Amino acid sequence: MTVQPVFVEPDYTYLQLNVDVLYDPYKTNMTTSELQTKVKNVILNYASLALNKFNSTFSATDFNQTIKITDSSIITSDMTVKV
């Protein structure tokens, strides 16, 4: 009896996200541009830590919560996901 290993190519799913953030400019000292940069960095960090792993699952709820806690001025975020 012999065992023959079989290598299976992984399936990748690529997501295209469009994120709109509503914030209160009176609750932050940052400019719109600075807040935009901060949110972009949080999104990239989330992708790196939560998604770029074997067998990871995208959670819109966790993603939106991560954006919301980026800054106290953020009221909400709206996201559109394309696969």
C-alpha positions, 0 to 999 in steps of 0.5 A, a space after each residue: 500500500 502506498 500513499 500518493 500526495 495530491 496537491 490542490 491549488 487554493 481558491 482565492 476570492 478577491 474582494 473589491 471594497 468601496 467604503 464611505 465614512 460619515 464623520 463629525 468634523 467637530 469631534 476631531 482635530 484631523 483634516 478630511 485628508 488625514 482621516 481618510 489616510 488613517 481609515 485607508 491604513 486601518 483597512 490595509 492593516 485589517 486585510 493583512 492581519 485578518 484576511 491574508 491567512 489560510 482559511 480566513 473569512 471576511 466578516 462585514 460586521 467586524 470590518 465595519 467595527 474596525 473602521 468605526 473605532 478608528 476615530 471617535 469622530 466616525 459615526 458610521 461607514 457604508 460598504 459595498 463589496 464586489 467579488 
